[in-house]
Amino acid sequence: MTTRLSFLGPARITVAARDAELTSGKGLALLAYLAGTGAPQTRDHLCDLLWAESHPDAARKNLRNTLWRVRQTVGEDAVITHDDMLLLAGSVWTDVAAFEAGIQACLSVNRAHSGDQESDQLDALLGLWRGPLLEGVNLTDAPDFDLWLSSERVRLGQLYGAGLNLRLTQHRAAARWQDVVTVARQALAHDNTQESIHTCLMEAYAQLGQRTNALRQYDTLRTVLEQELGATPLAQTHALRQSILAGTHNEDSVSTVAASPMTAPRLTASSVTAPIDTRPPRARPPIRRPFVGRAAEQLTLDEIHRRANDGRLQIALISGETGMGKSTLWQQWSHRLAPGASVLEARCLHSTQTLPFAPLTGLFDTESSLARLARHQSPSFAVWLT
């Protein structure tokens, strides 16, 4: 009897080629956790994960009842119990395991040019994605599980984005511009803040002779960056728009798609010791419009900065209603810093609000930021990178 568990998107369970329904949210959570971890789990850990607020005896009873319901749905042999451990049987197929292993294998090869069989394999893997992990399931009474679920949704979402980027690169290398449009739209539906995807879509439209669509895509990008990140398009993207507008665009006007988000920068000894700029490249230049009325706030930041230079730990919080000019104040003040100042900028996004230290991990995924951090030796540095 073949059991298939599909958790990328709304949960879908098939047993012997027939749909099976598991209405228990905790049951789905149990199966998804066993599928996602791929390792044996103790009963105590599962009780703490799913019934943290219950008495230990009550939690164990809840686990037994949930496990009984799960086995009634997916079969007695789907979940193996050994001593105090639970494990998903190896005969159970899960889309999470197939998706993760398959995409990682494709990314490890990372070839822009691929054969039909490899391309079909990547398309099939991307087709497993129907949405975020356990879409529609949120266990507010199981905060530790909810945190794991949020983290896994982001991680698997990044893997999906990396697979789309690879497919986009392959289509672009083969000048399959209509396919570029299709995949780029998929990628933007998943994450519309990726500027490199917008530029690929602009380029594809231009190559297909759809200049109006290409220019409209630039306007969409500009709106998204302003609303989501408080940024403006890169100079290269603006140059692409101008070349399309002037009718001078050619296939070599834009570089290939940016590296996949799953490709973490490697910090080498040379990258630490080599001279680096003290300020990373900005998405936009300093604001040129008049800036008035914040002299007191800037003086306060100056004083805090002076104390920090004296070796005293300082934290400044700039708060205010939306549109009050918090970002402008920071940009204007930080651009006045002396050339020797080291500035690291991170952003908090609504989509990652449940992930601990998400802004900091974003810094660690940036090679220039890693190089700056590594210059200041600290015993905790290696811990943050694990």
SELUMLUM-577776 format. One record per residue (C-alpha): x, y, z. Coordinates in nm, 4 decimals, padded with zeros to 6 digits, always signed. Each point is the difference from the previous one (the first is absolute). Layout:
BEGIN
<node c1="X" c2="Y" c3="Z"/>
...
//
This chain:
BEGIN
<node c1="+00.0000" c2="+00.0000" c3="+00.0000"/>
<node c1="+00.1594" c2="+00.3265" c3="-00.1184"/>
<node c1="-00.0403" c2="+00.3060" c3="+00.2199"/>
<node c1="+00.0764" c2="+00.3465" c3="-00.1340"/>
<node c1="+00.0103" c2="+00.3096" c3="+00.2207"/>
<node c1="-00.0052" c2="+00.3366" c3="-00.1756"/>
<node c1="+00.0528" c2="+00.2946" c3="+00.2344"/>
<node c1="+00.1295" c2="+00.2702" c3="-00.2364"/>
<node c1="-00.3239" c2="+00.1945" c3="-00.0108"/>
<node c1="-00.3260" c2="-00.1260" c3="+00.1539"/>
<node c1="+00.0503" c2="-00.3482" c3="+00.1453"/>
<node c1="-00.0839" c2="-00.2826" c3="-00.2387"/>
<node c1="+00.0188" c2="-00.3675" c3="+00.0956"/>
<node c1="-00.0446" c2="-00.2957" c3="-00.2330"/>
<node c1="-00.0022" c2="-00.3633" c3="+00.1074"/>
<node c1="-00.0010" c2="-00.2699" c3="-00.2685"/>
<node c1="-00.0658" c2="+00.2699" c3="-00.2624"/>
<node c1="-00.3102" c2="+00.1218" c3="+00.1852"/>
<node c1="-00.0405" c2="+00.3294" c3="+00.1825"/>
<node c1="-00.0091" c2="-00.0263" c3="+00.3773"/>
<node c1="-00.1108" c2="+00.2769" c3="+00.2341"/>
<node c1="+00.1592" c2="+00.0818" c3="+00.3339"/>
<node c1="-00.1971" c2="+00.2753" c3="+00.1709"/>
<node c1="+00.2175" c2="+00.0219" c3="+00.3106"/>
<node c1="+00.2298" c2="+00.3023" c3="-00.0134"/>
<node c1="+00.2321" c2="-00.1605" c3="+00.2554"/>
<node c1="+00.0031" c2="-00.3182" c3="-00.2081"/>
<node c1="+00.1067" c2="+00.1918" c3="-00.3095"/>
<node c1="+00.2580" c2="+00.1851" c3="+00.2081"/>
<node c1="+00.1390" c2="-00.3297" c3="+00.1312"/>
<node c1="+00.0326" c2="-00.1493" c3="-00.3481"/>
<node c1="+00.1487" c2="+00.3183" c3="-00.1452"/>
<node c1="+00.2554" c2="+00.0244" c3="+00.2798"/>
<node c1="+00.1080" c2="-00.3624" c3="-00.0424"/>
<node c1="+00.0204" c2="+00.0540" c3="-00.3766"/>
<node c1="+00.1885" c2="+00.3277" c3="+00.0316"/>
<node c1="+00.2577" c2="-00.1166" c3="+00.2524"/>
<node c1="+00.0483" c2="-00.3433" c3="-00.1555"/>
<node c1="+00.1279" c2="-00.1322" c3="+00.3320"/>
<node c1="-00.1390" c2="-00.1935" c3="+00.2979"/>
<node c1="-00.1670" c2="+00.2185" c3="+00.2626"/>
<node c1="-00.0580" c2="-00.0783" c3="+00.3657"/>
<node c1="-00.3513" c2="+00.0024" c3="+00.1389"/>
<node c1="+00.1030" c2="+00.2566" c3="+00.2612"/>
<node c1="+00.1269" c2="+00.2356" c3="-00.2680"/>
<node c1="-00.3187" c2="-00.0357" c3="-00.2045"/>
<node c1="-00.2118" c2="+00.0609" c3="+00.3095"/>
<node c1="+00.1970" c2="+00.3154" c3="+00.0801"/>
<node c1="-00.0268" c2="+00.1100" c3="-00.3618"/>
<node c1="-00.3730" c2="-00.0515" c3="-00.0483"/>
<node c1="-00.1487" c2="+00.0137" c3="+00.3509"/>
<node c1="+00.2362" c2="+00.2277" c3="+00.1885"/>
<node c1="-00.2746" c2="+00.1427" c3="+00.2204"/>
<node c1="-00.1403" c2="-00.3373" c3="+00.1053"/>
<node c1="+00.0965" c2="-00.2100" c3="+00.3014"/>
<node c1="+00.2566" c2="-00.2657" c3="-00.1051"/>
<node c1="-00.2485" c2="-00.2845" c3="+00.0559"/>
<node c1="-00.2682" c2="+00.1805" c3="-00.1997"/>
<node c1="+00.2490" c2="+00.0794" c3="-00.2752"/>
<node c1="+00.0992" c2="-00.3663" c3="-00.0287"/>
<node c1="-00.3644" c2="-00.1017" c3="-00.0217"/>
<node c1="-00.0590" c2="+00.2604" c3="-00.2710"/>
<node c1="+00.2981" c2="-00.1344" c3="-00.1940"/>
<node c1="-00.1308" c2="-00.3582" c3="+00.0232"/>
<node c1="-00.3439" c2="+00.1064" c3="-00.1202"/>
<node c1="+00.1450" c2="+00.2077" c3="-00.2832"/>
<node c1="+00.2281" c2="-00.2837" c3="-00.1065"/>
<node c1="-00.3005" c2="-00.2348" c3="-00.0068"/>
<node c1="-00.1918" c2="+00.2404" c3="-00.2285"/>
<node c1="+00.3040" c2="+00.0371" c3="-00.2246"/>
<node c1="+00.0391" c2="-00.3759" c3="-00.0380"/>
<node c1="-00.3697" c2="-00.0379" c3="-00.0720"/>
<node c1="+00.0512" c2="+00.2383" c3="-00.2920"/>
<node c1="+00.3422" c2="-00.0870" c3="-00.1437"/>
<node c1="+00.0343" c2="-00.3620" c3="+00.1094"/>
<node c1="+00.1384" c2="-00.1792" c3="+00.3030"/>
<node c1="+00.3498" c2="-00.0335" c3="-00.1429"/>
<node c1="+00.0438" c2="+00.3616" c3="-00.1120"/>
<node c1="+00.1332" c2="+00.1157" c3="+00.3373"/>
<node c1="+00.2541" c2="-00.2279" c3="+00.1664"/>
<node c1="+00.0286" c2="-00.0090" c3="+00.3779"/>
<node c1="+00.3114" c2="-00.1388" c3="+00.1652"/>
<node c1="+00.0382" c2="+00.0274" c3="+00.3750"/>
<node c1="-00.0806" c2="+00.3654" c3="+00.0636"/>
<node c1="+00.0738" c2="+00.1181" c3="-00.3553"/>
<node c1="-00.2270" c2="+00.0784" c3="-00.2961"/>
<node c1="+00.1152" c2="-00.0047" c3="-00.3615"/>
<node c1="-00.1701" c2="+00.0267" c3="-00.3371"/>
<node c1="+00.0397" c2="-00.3262" c3="-00.1917"/>
<node c1="+00.2421" c2="+00.0059" c3="-00.2917"/>
<node c1="-00.2733" c2="-00.1324" c3="-00.2301"/>
<node c1="-00.2015" c2="+00.3203" c3="+00.0467"/>
<node c1="+00.0623" c2="+00.2501" c3="-00.2813"/>
<node c1="+00.0001" c2="+00.3666" c3="+00.0984"/>
<node c1="+00.0159" c2="+00.2962" c3="-00.2340"/>
<node c1="+00.2150" c2="+00.1885" c3="+00.2524"/>
<node c1="+00.2821" c2="-00.2571" c3="-00.0144"/>
<node c1="-00.0229" c2="-00.0443" c3="-00.3779"/>
<node c1="-00.0105" c2="+00.3752" c3="-00.0613"/>
<node c1="+00.2894" c2="+00.0860" c3="+00.2303"/>
<node c1="+00.2332" c2="-00.2779" c3="-00.1154"/>
<node c1="-00.0813" c2="+00.0542" c3="-00.3674"/>
<node c1="+00.0399" c2="+00.3790" c3="-00.0043"/>
<node c1="+00.3220" c2="-00.0206" c3="+00.2011"/>
<node c1="+00.1366" c2="-00.2515" c3="-00.2512"/>
<node c1="-00.0887" c2="+00.2294" c3="-00.2911"/>
<node c1="+00.1596" c2="+00.2984" c3="+00.1711"/>
<node c1="+00.3185" c2="-00.1940" c3="+00.0741"/>
<node c1="+00.0453" c2="-00.0514" c3="-00.3751"/>
<node c1="-00.1162" c2="+00.3578" c3="-00.0712"/>
<node c1="+00.0326" c2="-00.0129" c3="-00.3780"/>
<node c1="-00.1483" c2="+00.2725" c3="-00.2146"/>
<node c1="-00.0162" c2="-00.2453" c3="-00.2921"/>
<node c1="-00.1792" c2="-00.3280" c3="+00.0734"/>
<node c1="-00.1404" c2="-00.2915" c3="-00.1955"/>
<node c1="-00.3685" c2="-00.0695" c3="-00.0496"/>
<node c1="-00.0018" c2="-00.2690" c3="+00.2691"/>
<node c1="+00.1589" c2="+00.2287" c3="+00.2607"/>
<node c1="-00.2342" c2="+00.2837" c3="-00.0939"/>
<node c1="-00.3044" c2="-00.2261" c3="+00.0286"/>
<node c1="+00.1234" c2="-00.1183" c3="+00.3398"/>
<node c1="+00.0339" c2="+00.3577" c3="+00.1271"/>
<node c1="-00.3443" c2="+00.0893" c3="-00.1357"/>
<node c1="-00.1489" c2="-00.3012" c3="+00.1788"/>
<node c1="+00.1659" c2="+00.0987" c3="+00.3270"/>
<node c1="-00.1236" c2="+00.3576" c3="-00.0269"/>
<node c1="-00.3446" c2="-00.1391" c3="-00.0733"/>
<node c1="-00.0050" c2="-00.1585" c3="+00.3468"/>
<node c1="-00.0287" c2="+00.3489" c3="+00.1470"/>
<node c1="-00.3679" c2="+00.0844" c3="+00.0510"/>
<node c1="+00.0616" c2="+00.2567" c3="+00.2705"/>
<node c1="+00.1654" c2="+00.0463" c3="+00.3423"/>
<node c1="+00.0502" c2="-00.2998" c3="+00.2264"/>
<node c1="-00.3313" c2="-00.1074" c3="+00.1577"/>
<node c1="-00.1809" c2="+00.2978" c3="-00.1477"/>
<node c1="-00.3019" c2="+00.0926" c3="+00.2086"/>
<node c1="+00.1252" c2="-00.1756" c3="+00.3147"/>
<node c1="+00.1032" c2="+00.2146" c3="+00.2966"/>
<node c1="+00.0090" c2="-00.1387" c3="+00.3537"/>
<node c1="-00.0228" c2="+00.2972" c3="+00.2321"/>
<node c1="+00.0028" c2="-00.2298" c3="+00.3049"/>
<node c1="+00.3311" c2="-00.1564" c3="-00.1107"/>
<node c1="+00.2408" c2="+00.2961" c3="-00.0269"/>
<node c1="+00.3142" c2="-00.2111" c3="-00.0439"/>
<node c1="-00.1543" c2="-00.1912" c3="-00.2885"/>
<node c1="-00.1314" c2="+00.3235" c3="-00.1487"/>
<node c1="+00.3521" c2="+00.1440" c3="+00.0131"/>
<node c1="+00.1437" c2="-00.3109" c3="-00.1686"/>
<node c1="-00.2729" c2="+00.0163" c3="-00.2637"/>
<node c1="+00.0676" c2="+00.3677" c3="-00.0720"/>
<node c1="+00.3726" c2="-00.0655" c3="-00.0307"/>
<node c1="-00.0520" c2="-00.2981" c3="-00.2316"/>
<node c1="-00.2400" c2="+00.1973" c3="-00.2169"/>
<node c1="+00.2666" c2="+00.2632" c3="-00.0539"/>
<node c1="+00.2793" c2="-00.2544" c3="-00.0576"/>
<node c1="-00.1958" c2="-00.2091" c3="-00.2482"/>
<node c1="-00.1281" c2="+00.3167" c3="-00.1655"/>
<node c1="+00.3590" c2="+00.1102" c3="-00.0546"/>
<node c1="+00.0775" c2="-00.3396" c3="-00.1519"/>
<node c1="-00.2969" c2="+00.0367" c3="-00.2344"/>
<node c1="+00.1228" c2="+00.3456" c3="-00.0988"/>
<node c1="+00.3460" c2="-00.1401" c3="-00.0662"/>
<node c1="-00.1460" c2="-00.2687" c3="-00.2259"/>
<node c1="-00.1997" c2="+00.2596" c3="-00.1930"/>
<node c1="+00.3125" c2="+00.2129" c3="-00.0386"/>
<node c1="+00.1897" c2="-00.2972" c3="-00.1416"/>
<node c1="-00.2796" c2="-00.0782" c3="-00.2462"/>
<node c1="-00.0140" c2="+00.3657" c3="-00.0973"/>
<node c1="+00.3736" c2="-00.0001" c3="-00.0649"/>
<node c1="-00.0340" c2="-00.3070" c3="-00.2225"/>
<node c1="-00.2834" c2="+00.1500" c3="-00.2055"/>
<node c1="+00.1869" c2="+00.3286" c3="-00.0350"/>
<node c1="+00.3213" c2="-00.1717" c3="-00.1122"/>
<node c1="-00.1995" c2="-00.1769" c3="-00.2728"/>
<node c1="-00.1807" c2="+00.3237" c3="-00.0957"/>
<node c1="-00.3380" c2="-00.1598" c3="+00.0720"/>
<node c1="-00.1562" c2="+00.3363" c3="+00.0778"/>
<node c1="-00.3615" c2="-00.1109" c3="+00.0335"/>
<node c1="+00.1111" c2="-00.2615" c3="+00.2528"/>
<node c1="+00.1966" c2="+00.2725" c3="+00.1800"/>
<node c1="-00.3231" c2="+00.1991" c3="+00.0288"/>
<node c1="-00.1890" c2="-00.2997" c3="+00.1403"/>
<node c1="+00.2602" c2="-00.0927" c3="+00.2629"/>
<node c1="+00.0727" c2="+00.3610" c3="+00.0939"/>
<node c1="-00.3691" c2="+00.0530" c3="+00.0716"/>
<node c1="+00.0054" c2="-00.3084" c3="+00.2215"/>
<node c1="+00.3040" c2="+00.1321" c3="+00.1842"/>
<node c1="-00.1560" c2="+00.3428" c3="+00.0536"/>
<node c1="-00.3241" c2="-00.1558" c3="+00.1215"/>
<node c1="+00.2152" c2="-00.1722" c3="+00.2620"/>
<node c1="+00.2161" c2="+00.3032" c3="+00.0890"/>
<node c1="-00.0606" c2="+00.3264" c3="-00.1828"/>
<node c1="+00.2951" c2="+00.1847" c3="+00.1588"/>
<node c1="+00.2714" c2="-00.1726" c3="-00.2082"/>
<node c1="+00.1268" c2="+00.2711" c3="-00.2316"/>
<node c1="+00.1998" c2="-00.2451" c3="-00.2128"/>
<node c1="-00.3212" c2="-00.1835" c3="-00.0898"/>
<node c1="-00.1721" c2="+00.3231" c3="-00.0991"/>
<node c1="+00.2938" c2="+00.0864" c3="-00.2275"/>
<node c1="-00.0118" c2="-00.3457" c3="-00.1611"/>
<node c1="-00.3687" c2="+00.0497" c3="-00.0682"/>
<node c1="+00.0657" c2="+00.3459" c3="-00.1443"/>
<node c1="+00.2691" c2="-00.1455" c3="-00.2231"/>
<node c1="-00.2237" c2="-00.2866" c3="-00.1156"/>
<node c1="-00.2809" c2="+00.2382" c3="-00.0888"/>
<node c1="+00.2465" c2="+00.2145" c3="-00.1949"/>
<node c1="+00.1319" c2="-00.3023" c3="-00.1908"/>
<node c1="-00.3587" c2="-00.0980" c3="-00.0851"/>
<node c1="-00.0688" c2="+00.3490" c3="-00.1323"/>
<node c1="-00.2345" c2="+00.0848" c3="+00.2887"/>
<node c1="+00.1553" c2="+00.3334" c3="+00.0914"/>
<node c1="-00.3101" c2="+00.1287" c3="+00.1803"/>
<node c1="-00.0026" c2="-00.3027" c3="+00.2307"/>
<node c1="+00.3725" c2="+00.0422" c3="+00.0676"/>
<node c1="-00.0420" c2="+00.3640" c3="+00.1021"/>
<node c1="-00.3063" c2="-00.0847" c3="+00.2072"/>
<node c1="+00.2045" c2="-00.2648" c3="+00.1827"/>
<node c1="+00.2538" c2="+00.2658" c3="+00.0972"/>
<node c1="-00.2810" c2="+00.2110" c3="+00.1453"/>
<node c1="-00.1213" c2="-00.3030" c3="+00.1949"/>
<node c1="+00.3512" c2="-00.0599" c3="+00.1349"/>
<node c1="+00.0373" c2="+00.3614" c3="+00.1057"/>
<node c1="-00.3315" c2="-00.0111" c3="+00.1878"/>
<node c1="+00.0825" c2="-00.3304" c3="+00.1715"/>
<node c1="+00.3445" c2="+00.1133" c3="+00.1145"/>
<node c1="-00.1344" c2="+00.3271" c3="+00.1357"/>
<node c1="-00.2905" c2="-00.1606" c3="+00.1856"/>
<node c1="+00.1742" c2="-00.3133" c3="+00.1270"/>
<node c1="+00.3610" c2="+00.1086" c3="+00.0531"/>
<node c1="+00.0043" c2="+00.3779" c3="-00.0179"/>
<node c1="+00.2492" c2="-00.0258" c3="-00.2877"/>
<node c1="+00.0293" c2="+00.0900" c3="-00.3669"/>
<node c1="+00.1159" c2="-00.2119" c3="-00.2978"/>
<node c1="+00.3723" c2="-00.0424" c3="-00.0585"/>
<node c1="+00.1784" c2="+00.2168" c3="-00.2523"/>
<node c1="+00.0428" c2="-00.3014" c3="-00.2308"/>
<node c1="-00.3738" c2="-00.0611" c3="+00.0041"/>
<node c1="-00.0718" c2="+00.3633" c3="-00.0807"/>
<node c1="+00.2529" c2="-00.0215" c3="-00.2847"/>
<node c1="-00.1840" c2="-00.3057" c3="-00.1330"/>
<node c1="-00.3255" c2="+00.1948" c3="+00.0037"/>
<node c1="+00.1600" c2="+00.2860" c3="-00.1892"/>
<node c1="+00.1446" c2="-00.2329" c3="-00.2636"/>
<node c1="-00.3402" c2="-00.1654" c3="-00.0494"/>
<node c1="-00.1672" c2="+00.3395" c3="-00.0208"/>
<node c1="+00.2530" c2="+00.1152" c3="-00.2597"/>
<node c1="-00.0215" c2="-00.3260" c3="-00.1940"/>
<node c1="+00.3729" c2="-00.0687" c3="+00.0429"/>
<node c1="-00.0309" c2="-00.3058" c3="+00.2251"/>
<node c1="+00.1823" c2="-00.3161" c3="-00.1018"/>
<node c1="+00.0374" c2="-00.3443" c3="+00.1538"/>
<node c1="+00.3266" c2="+00.0875" c3="+00.1754"/>
<node c1="-00.1396" c2="+00.3062" c3="+00.1776"/>
<node c1="-00.0738" c2="-00.1869" c3="+00.3219"/>
<node c1="+00.2130" c2="-00.2416" c3="+00.1988"/>
<node c1="-00.1269" c2="-00.3468" c3="+00.0819"/>
<node c1="-00.2400" c2="-00.0619" c3="+00.2829"/>
<node c1="+00.1449" c2="+00.0653" c3="+00.3444"/>
<node c1="+00.1316" c2="-00.2946" c3="+00.1983"/>
<node c1="-00.2674" c2="-00.2082" c3="+00.1642"/>
<node c1="-00.0980" c2="+00.0997" c3="+00.3524"/>
<node c1="+00.1065" c2="-00.3402" c3="+00.1236"/>
<node c1="+00.3610" c2="+00.0659" c3="-00.0997"/>
<node c1="+00.1604" c2="+00.1272" c3="+00.3185"/>
<node c1="+00.3170" c2="+00.2092" c3="-00.0367"/>
<node c1="+00.3191" c2="-00.1647" c3="+00.1185"/>
<node c1="+00.2290" c2="+00.2029" c3="+00.2225"/>
<node c1="+00.3647" c2="-00.0667" c3="-00.0811"/>
<node c1="+00.3152" c2="+00.1293" c3="+00.1634"/>
<node c1="+00.0687" c2="+00.2237" c3="-00.2985"/>
<node c1="-00.3452" c2="+00.1539" c3="+00.0172"/>
<node c1="+00.0586" c2="+00.0922" c3="+00.3639"/>
<node c1="+00.3470" c2="+00.1451" c3="-00.0373"/>
<node c1="-00.0493" c2="+00.1729" c3="-00.3345"/>
<node c1="-00.0870" c2="+00.3716" c3="+00.0053"/>
<node c1="-00.3742" c2="+00.0553" c3="-00.0064"/>
<node c1="-00.2230" c2="+00.3012" c3="-00.0134"/>
<node c1="-00.1289" c2="+00.1063" c3="+00.3401"/>
<node c1="-00.3489" c2="+00.0501" c3="-00.1405"/>
<node c1="-00.1774" c2="-00.2598" c3="-00.2181"/>
<node c1="-00.1525" c2="+00.1051" c3="-00.3330"/>
<node c1="-00.3358" c2="+00.1723" c3="+00.0374"/>
<node c1="-00.3132" c2="-00.0789" c3="-00.1937"/>
<node c1="-00.0409" c2="+00.3742" c3="-00.0544"/>
<node c1="+00.2057" c2="+00.3181" c3="+00.0444"/>
<node c1="-00.0511" c2="+00.2438" c3="+00.2882"/>
<node c1="-00.3218" c2="+00.1970" c3="-00.0207"/>
<node c1="+00.0560" c2="+00.3362" c3="-00.1686"/>
<node c1="-00.3229" c2="+00.1750" c3="+00.0915"/>
<node c1="+00.0119" c2="+00.2558" c3="+00.2835"/>
<node c1="+00.0045" c2="-00.1555" c3="+00.3454"/>
<node c1="-00.1089" c2="+00.2282" c3="+00.2822"/>
<node c1="-00.1519" c2="-00.0179" c3="+00.3451"/>
<node c1="+00.2063" c2="-00.2874" c3="+00.1438"/>
<node c1="+00.3002" c2="+00.1856" c3="+00.1415"/>
<node c1="-00.0694" c2="-00.1110" c3="+00.3574"/>
<node c1="-00.0314" c2="-00.3648" c3="-00.1008"/>
<node c1="+00.3226" c2="+00.0155" c3="-00.2002"/>
<node c1="+00.1836" c2="+00.1545" c3="+00.2954"/>
<node c1="-00.1302" c2="-00.2820" c3="+00.2199"/>
<node c1="+00.1304" c2="-00.2584" c3="-00.2464"/>
<node c1="+00.3329" c2="+00.1843" c3="-00.0132"/>
<node c1="+00.0303" c2="-00.0218" c3="+00.3789"/>
<node c1="-00.0900" c2="-00.3695" c3="+00.0036"/>
<node c1="+00.2574" c2="-00.0634" c3="-00.2706"/>
<node c1="+00.2654" c2="+00.1889" c3="+00.1988"/>
<node c1="-00.0668" c2="-00.2150" c3="+00.3054"/>
<node c1="+00.0229" c2="-00.3145" c3="-00.2109"/>
<node c1="+00.3384" c2="+00.1138" c3="-00.1302"/>
<node c1="+00.1083" c2="+00.0337" c3="+00.3636"/>
<node c1="-00.0686" c2="-00.3704" c3="+00.0460"/>
<node c1="-00.3403" c2="+00.0261" c3="+00.1665"/>
<node c1="-00.2746" c2="-00.2213" c3="-00.1420"/>
<node c1="-00.2798" c2="+00.2165" c3="-00.1386"/>
<node c1="-00.3408" c2="-00.0715" c3="-00.1534"/>
<node c1="-00.2106" c2="+00.2622" c3="-00.1769"/>
<node c1="-00.3644" c2="-00.0572" c3="-00.0908"/>
<node c1="-00.1593" c2="+00.2197" c3="-00.2661"/>
<node c1="-00.3767" c2="-00.0367" c3="+00.0318"/>
<node c1="-00.3010" c2="+00.1722" c3="-00.1501"/>
<node c1="-00.3105" c2="-00.0438" c3="-00.2110"/>
<node c1="+00.0216" c2="-00.1211" c3="-00.3596"/>
<node c1="+00.1183" c2="+00.2781" c3="-00.2296"/>
<node c1="+00.1512" c2="+00.2134" c3="+00.2785"/>
<node c1="+00.3477" c2="-00.0225" c3="-00.1549"/>
<node c1="+00.1762" c2="-00.2630" c3="+00.2117"/>
<node c1="+00.1852" c2="-00.1522" c3="-00.2968"/>
<node c1="+00.0887" c2="+00.3434" c3="-00.1360"/>
<node c1="+00.1428" c2="+00.1073" c3="+00.3359"/>
<node c1="+00.2154" c2="-00.3117" c3="+00.0166"/>
<node c1="+00.1204" c2="+00.0335" c3="-00.3590"/>
<node c1="+00.0886" c2="+00.3656" c3="+00.0352"/>
<node c1="+00.1791" c2="-00.0484" c3="+00.3299"/>
<node c1="+00.1898" c2="-00.3194" c3="-00.0939"/>
<node c1="+00.1251" c2="+00.1551" c3="-00.3225"/>
<node c1="+00.1649" c2="+00.2746" c3="+00.2069"/>
<node c1="+00.2191" c2="-00.2497" c3="+00.1851"/>
<node c1="+00.3752" c2="+00.0222" c3="-00.0397"/>
<node c1="+00.1612" c2="-00.2195" c3="-00.2686"/>
<node c1="+00.1378" c2="-00.2402" c3="+00.2636"/>
<node c1="-00.3445" c2="-00.0913" c3="+00.1346"/>
<node c1="-00.1198" c2="-00.3551" c3="-00.0613"/>
<node c1="-00.3719" c2="-00.0167" c3="-00.0776"/>
<node c1="-00.2010" c2="-00.3224" c3="-00.0159"/>
<node c1="-00.3660" c2="+00.0305" c3="-00.0940"/>
<node c1="-00.2714" c2="-00.2628" c3="+00.0439"/>
<node c1="-00.3742" c2="+00.0125" c3="-00.0553"/>
<node c1="-00.2935" c2="-00.1472" c3="+00.1887"/>
<node c1="-00.2724" c2="-00.1349" c3="-00.2280"/>
<node c1="-00.3555" c2="-00.1015" c3="+00.0802"/>
<node c1="+00.0581" c2="-00.3377" c3="-00.1675"/>
<node c1="+00.2803" c2="-00.0902" c3="+00.2459"/>
<node c1="-00.1403" c2="+00.1509" c3="+00.3183"/>
<node c1="-00.0329" c2="-00.3397" c3="+00.1699"/>
<node c1="+00.3612" c2="-00.1046" c3="-00.0689"/>
<node c1="+00.2519" c2="+00.0711" c3="+00.2765"/>
<node c1="+00.2909" c2="+00.2210" c3="-00.1070"/>
<node c1="-00.1194" c2="+00.0096" c3="-00.3631"/>
<node c1="+00.1578" c2="+00.3446" c3="-00.0670"/>
<node c1="+00.3333" c2="-00.1216" c3="+00.1407"/>
<node c1="+00.0022" c2="-00.3229" c3="-00.1988"/>
<node c1="-00.0615" c2="+00.2150" c3="-00.3071"/>
<node c1="+00.3239" c2="+00.1823" c3="+00.0789"/>
<node c1="+00.1876" c2="-00.3284" c3="+00.0318"/>
<node c1="-00.1180" c2="-00.0993" c3="-00.3492"/>
<node c1="+00.1772" c2="+00.3037" c3="-00.1475"/>
<node c1="+00.3698" c2="-00.0452" c3="-00.0757"/>
<node c1="+00.0931" c2="+00.3648" c3="+00.0512"/>
<node c1="-00.1751" c2="+00.0020" c3="+00.3374"/>
<node c1="+00.1726" c2="-00.3220" c3="+00.1058"/>
<node c1="+00.3358" c2="+00.1510" c3="-00.0862"/>
<node c1="-00.0729" c2="+00.3049" c3="+00.2138"/>
<node c1="-00.1167" c2="-00.2075" c3="+00.2936"/>
<node c1="+00.3018" c2="-00.2315" c3="-00.0200"/>
<node c1="+00.2398" c2="+00.2926" c3="+00.0406"/>
<node c1="-00.1124" c2="+00.0320" c3="+00.3624"/>
<node c1="+00.1100" c2="-00.3228" c3="+00.1662"/>
<node c1="-00.2507" c2="-00.1413" c3="+00.2475"/>
<node c1="-00.0396" c2="-00.3495" c3="+00.1498"/>
<node c1="-00.3725" c2="+00.0170" c3="-00.0800"/>
<node c1="+00.0533" c2="+00.0689" c3="-00.3720"/>
<node c1="+00.0165" c2="-00.3688" c3="-00.0945"/>
<node c1="-00.3147" c2="-00.0709" c3="+00.2019"/>
<node c1="-00.2012" c2="+00.2532" c3="-00.1999"/>
<node c1="+00.1106" c2="-00.1625" c3="-00.3253"/>
<node c1="-00.1242" c2="-00.3480" c3="+00.0969"/>
//
